[in-house]
Amino acid sequence: MQGDQQYQTYIPPLTKINKTIIVMTATVFIISSIFSLMAKNFSLAQYLGLSIGMLTKGHLYQIFTYPLIQDGLLSFIFNALIIWFVGGDIENELGKKLYTALLSTTILGAAVTYIIVMSIFFRDNLLATSIPFIGLSGICYALLLIYSFLYGERPLLFMLIFPMKAKYFCWLLIGIELYMSIFSASSKNSIGHLGAMLFSFLFFRYATKIRKIWAYTSSKIPLGDPRRGGSNRGRSGGHLHIVKDNQDDNYNSQSNNGPKYWQ
C-alpha cells in the first residue's frame, strides 16, 4: 500500500560525535548514581552543573561540563535518542566541522543566556542561583529546531501511529519539553533551553550562508587543485553541496522533502 511505502522505518547511523556524547553522559550518569548511593550529601551536579554561586568562586569549567549531568534515567534516555536520531541526520547534512561548531555554540549560548538572566533577575534569590543548570535538553531543543528547518516536510509517525510532518513533530516535542521544564522543580533550566535554541538558530542561519560562499568558491577552482581540499570531494565527503528545491537530482528526484536552507 502507498501508506506502507511512505512511512518506512528509518534509523540513522550513530555517528562518532553523537556516540561520544552519549557514552560520556552515560558514564557520568552512572558515576553520579554510584556516588549518590555511597554519600547521601554528595552530588556531582554541584560541581559539574552550572550555577552562579560556583562560577563566582572560580569554577568556570562548569560552562562546558553542565550537559554531562542528567535529571534522571528517563530524561537521559529521551535526550540520547533525540541526539541519535535527529543529530545523526543533521551531522550528515552539515558535516563534522559545522556540526561540532553547532553543538559548541549551543552549549556556550545556553550557558551565557542562563548566566546573564540569572545574574540580572535572580541575583538576590540565593535558592535560584544555587540550583545548577544541567542536562542535554538544551542541545536537544537546538537539534530539533534545526531539523525542522532542514527536513520540515519529511513525514514521520508520532507515537508510531499518527502521521505528521517533521516540522510539526519537532515543534511538538519542543513544546512538551518546555512545558516539562517550566512546570518542573528545575524550571529555571528553561531559560538556558531558550538560549540554546536562539544561538543555534543564529548559528544555522549564518553558517549556511558561509557554506554557500565556500561551495561557490570551490566550484571556481579546477579539480585537483590543492585549494579544493581534494579532487574527490563530494556531497558525502566535503558536505559543500547546497540543496535547493528540486535542484539536486540525486537527492530530490523521488521526494520534494529535502533540506531547505536560508537564502
N, C-alpha and C positions, 0 to 999 in steps of 0.2 A: 504494500500500500504506500501511497505517497507520503502519508504521515510518518510511517516507519522509516522511510528513507530520509525524511527531512530532519528528524530528531534522532540522530545517531549518538551512541555513547562515545565520547571523546575524552581521553585522559592525556593531557600534555606531559611531556617528559619532565622529570625532576632535575632541573639544571644544577650545575655545580654551585652557583651562587646561592640559590634557594636552599639547596641541601645543606650548605654550610650554616645558613641562618637557622634552619630548623634544628640541626644537630646541636649547635651551640646553645640555643634556647632550651632544648630538651635537657641538655647536660646541666645547665644552671638550675633548671626547674627541679631536677632530681636531687641535686646537691642541696638546694634550698629546702626541699621537703625533708631530707635527712636531718639537716640542722634544726629544723623546727621541731622534730621529734626528740632530738637529743638535748636541745637547750630551748626551753619554752620562751625565754626572754630575748632570744637572739633571732634576727631576721636579716637575710641578705638584702631585702628591699631597702632597709635604712641606709645601706652602704652603696648599693648599685643603683637604686632608684633615684630619680631626680627630685630633689627637694630644695627649697630656697634656703632653709636653715643650714643644710650641709654645704651648699655652694658657698655661702658666706664664710664657712670655715676652711675653704680651700679645696673642697672635693670636686674639682672641675671635671674630672673623668666621668662623672655621672651623666654629663651631656651625651656621652656615647654608650654608656652601659645600661641605661634605663630600659631599652627594649628587651633585654635579656630576662627581666623579671616578669612573671606572669601572675594574674589574679588567681587562677586555678586550672585544673586539668581540662575542663570543658573549654575554657577560654583559649588555652594553648592549642588544643586540637582544632578548634574552629579557625583560629588565625593561621595555623600551619597549613591547613587545607586551602585557604584563600591564597597564601603565598605560593603554594604549589600550583594550583590550577589557574589562578589569574596571573600570578607573576611569571609563570613559565612562558605564556604566550607573549607577554609584554617584553620579556628579555629577548625572545627570538625575534621580535619585531624591531626593537631599538638597538640590539647588540649589547655585548657585555659592558663596554665602557659607559655608554649612555645609561644603561640600566643601573649600574653601580652608582653613577653620579645621581640618578634619580633617587635611589634609596638613601644615599648620603644627604642629599638636600632635604628629603622628607624628615629624616631623623633630626637633623640640625634645626630645620624650620619649626618642627613641633616643639623642640626644646626651647628655642628662642621665644616663640609665642607664649608658651607656658610661663617662662621666667618673667617676661615683660608684664603680662596680665596679672600674675600673682604678686609681683612687686608693686604694681600701681594700685590695684583694687583690693588686695587681700594682705597687705604687708603688716597690718595690725592684728590680723587673725592668726594667732600662734598655732591653732589646731590645723587650719587650712595649709599653712606654709610648712607644717611638719609632715603632712601626708605626702608620700612620694608619688611622682608621676611615673607609671610603669607600663610595660606591655607592648605588644606588636600591633595593637589595634590601629594606631596612627598610620603605620606603614600599610596596613590592610585597607584603610579608608582611601589612601592615596592610590594604591593599585586598582581598587575598584573604580575610582574616578577616571583614571587614565584608560582603563579597559572599556569604560562606557563611551569614551571618545574614539578609541581605535576600532572597536567591534560592536558599535551600538546596535546594528541591525541583525547581529548574529542571533539565531533562535536558540533558546535554552529552555530547559524544563525546570520550573520552580517546584521544589519538593518532589521532583521526578514525576510530576503529574500535570502541572499547569504550564502550557507553552507561553513563553514570554520573551520579548526581545531583550538582548543583553543590557541595553541602556536602562531599561526599567528594572531588570533584575538587580543590577549593581546599585542603583539608587534605592531600591527597596532594602537591600542589605545595609547600606549606609544609614538609612533611616532607622532600621531596627537597632543597629549598634549604637547610634547616637542616643536613641531613646533609653537603651540599657545603661549607657554612660551617665546620662543626665539624672536618671532616677535611681541610680545605684549609690552605694556608700562612697564610691570614688568618682563622684560626679565632676569633680574638678578636672578629671582627665579629658573631658570633652573639649576643654579649652585647647589642649595640645592636639587633639584629634582634628579640630577645625583648622589649626595652624598647619598640620601635616597636609591636609587637602589643599589649602591655599598655596603653599610653597610648591607642592607637586604640580598644581595647575600652572603656576607661573613658569616652572622649570620646563614642563612639557611644551608649552607654547613657545618658549624661547629656543629650546633645544631642537625642535623640529625645523625651525627656520634656519638654524645653523647647519642642519643636515642638508637642507636644500642647497645652500651655498656650497657645501662640501661636495655634494653629488654633482652640481653643475661644474665646479672647478675640475673635478676628477674626469668628467666627460670631455674636457678640452685638452687633457694630457694624453699623449699617444700611449697605446698599450705597450707594456714592457718598460716604460719609463719608471725609475725608482720612486718618483714623486707620487705615483698612483698607489704605492704600497703593495705592489704585486700585480702580475698580469692576469691572474685568475680570480680577481676579487669580484664576487657577485653578490647576489641578494642574500644568500645564506652565510657568506663569509664576512663581507665587509659591512653589510646592512646599510648600504648607502642609497638603495633604490627607494624613491618616494612614490607611494601609491596614491593615485587619484581615482575618481570614479571611472570605471570601465576603461582605464588606460593600461593596466597591467594584464596582458592576455593570459599569462601563466597563472595569475592569482585570481582574476575576476572572470575568467571565461565561463565558469559554472555558477557563479554567485555574484550578486552585487552587494554583498555584506562585508566586504573587506575593509581595511583600515581607511580612515579619512583623517587628514591632517589639517592643521591650521594653515590658511592661505596667507 
